[in-house]
Amino acid sequence: LGGPDPLDYVSMYRNLGNPALNVPEHWHYVSFGLSDLYGDNRVHEFTGTDGPSGFGFELTFRLKRETGESAPPTWPAELMQGLARYVFQSENTFCSGDHVSWHSPLDNSESRIQHMLLTEDPQMQPVQTPFGVVTFLQIVGVCTEELHAAQQWNGQGILELLRTVPVAGGPWLITDMRRGETIFEIDPHLQERVDKGIETDGSNLSGVSAKCAWDDLSRPPEDDEDSRSICIGTQPRRLSGKDTEQIRETLRRGLEINSKPVLPPINAQRQNGLNHDRAP
C-alpha cells in the first residue's frame, strides 16, 4: 500500500505446544500481505476465487520460547519482511522444500542457524478466502551443513530428518537459535541416510551446471585419451562397448531421477545475501 515494508503486518502468538508429542512452548509468527487481503487490485491482481490469493501463500515461523520470556522477539518479523520483499521484487514464489541461503545468523547473533528451509505449517491448513486460496509455508532455521545436505539431496528429506530430532525441530519443526550442533553431530547415523538418499535419488535442485571446451580437430591427437581422438577428419571414432554402456546407464538413472515435470526457470536474484533455490 505504498509503505516501506511489503507485509501489512505480522501476528505473533504464544503457542503452548503439545507435551504429548514432545513439542515445546514457542512463539508462532504469521505474515499478512503476500496473499490478497483486499480484493481491489491495489496490491494484487484479483483473478477469481478458484485460483491463488495474491502470491498464494503466507509465511509462518515457530521460535522456541526461552525460559522467562514474556514477549515474543521481533526479529522474526524483520526476517519475514526480507523474504516478502524478495517475493514482491522478483515475483518468484516459495514452495515447500525450497532452500534459502541467508549466510548470516537469522537473529544477527553468533548462532549457527544461518539458513532456511520451507515447509507446510503443521497446524495451519490451506484456506479458501473470498479472494482465492492461501497456503501457509513455515520457515525452518537450519545450519550450514544441513543446508548443504538439502542442496545435495533434497529439502523434504532433510526436513523429515529434522522432525526426528527433538532439539533440532521435532514434529512441528520449531527453530531453536541456541542449538549448537547439527543433526549430523547429534546423530551421526543421519549422515548415512543422506548419503544413501543422494546415491538413490540424486539432487532435486532445478539447476544444471555444464563445462564446455573447444579444441582444434585439425591437429592430430596426442594419444587415445586426447579428446581429438574421438573425431579424425570426418570419420568419428566408434565408441567402445564400455563407453556405450556407461552412457546408457547414466541416461537411464537420470531419466528415473528426474521424472517430475520441469518448472520454468527462476531468475537469479540476491536480496540482502539471499539465494533462493527451487526444488522441482
Secondary structure, 3 states (H helix, E strand, C coil): CCCCCCCCEEEEEEECCEHHHCECCEEEEEEECCCCCCCCCCCCCCCCCCCEEEEEEEEEEEEECCCCCCCCCCHHHHHHHHHHHHHHHHCCCCCCCCEEECCCCCCCCCCCCCEEEEEECCCCCCEEECCEEEEEEEEEEECHHHHHHHHHCCHHHHHHHHHCCHHHCCCCCCECCCCCCCHHHHCCHHHHHHHHHHHHHCCCCCCCCCCCCCCCCCCCCCCCCCHHHHEECCEECCCCHHHHHHHHHHHHHHHHHCCCCCCCCCCCCCECCEEEECCC
